[in-house]
Amino acid sequence: MNIVLNGEEILIADNLNVSGLIDFFDLPASKVAVERNLEIVPKSAYVTTMLKENDRIEIVHFIGGG
């Protein structure tokens, strides 16, 4: 199925949840924020939030520094 991820259209597997998408890109779930169709997805809902055709996903990865 097609989604828009951070402004780019990509093809992903059907029946993928937010957690699976984060794992696919090898991102640390504790250091990202996810928005789906302009709504923040709580970390507690990553497993239960299923992605759908044409969803617009934004993933922000937090990087520490000093």
C-alpha positions in Angstrom: 0.0 0.0 0.0 1.1 3.6 -0.5 1.6 6.1 2.2 3.3 9.5 2.4 6.2 9.5 4.8 7.9 12.8 5.7 6.6 14.2 2.4 7.7 11.3 0.2 5.3 8.7 -1.3 6.5 5.2 -0.4 5.2 1.6 -0.8 4.9 -0.4 2.3 3.5 -3.8 3.2 -0.2 -4.2 4.0 -1.2 -4.7 7.6 1.7 -2.7 9.0 1.3 -0.8 12.3 3.3 2.3 13.4 5.6 0.1 15.5 6.4 -2.0 12.4 7.2 1.1 10.3 9.6 2.3 13.0 11.2 -1.1 13.1 11.5 -1.2 9.3 13.5 2.0 9.3 15.6 0.7 12.3 14.6 3.8 14.4 14.6 3.8 18.2 11.0 4.0 19.3 11.9 5.9 22.4 13.5 8.7 20.4 10.9 9.4 17.8 7.6 11.2 17.6 5.0 10.0 15.0 2.2 12.0 13.5 -0.5 10.3 11.4 -2.8 12.4 9.4 -2.0 15.5 11.4 -2.5 13.8 14.8 0.2 12.7 17.2 0.3 9.0 17.8 1.0 8.2 21.5 3.8 5.8 22.0 1.3 3.5 23.8 -0.6 3.3 20.6 2.2 2.4 18.2 1.3 -1.3 18.2 -2.5 -0.8 17.8 -2.3 2.0 15.2 -2.6 0.3 11.8 -1.5 2.2 8.7 -4.0 2.7 5.9 -3.7 3.5 2.2 -2.7 7.2 1.6 -1.9 7.9 5.3 0.3 10.9 5.8 3.0 10.0 8.3 5.6 12.3 9.8 8.4 10.8 11.9 10.7 13.1 13.9 13.9 11.6 15.3 15.3 13.3 18.4 19.0 13.7 18.5 20.8 14.8 21.7 23.8 17.1 21.7 25.5 19.7 23.7 
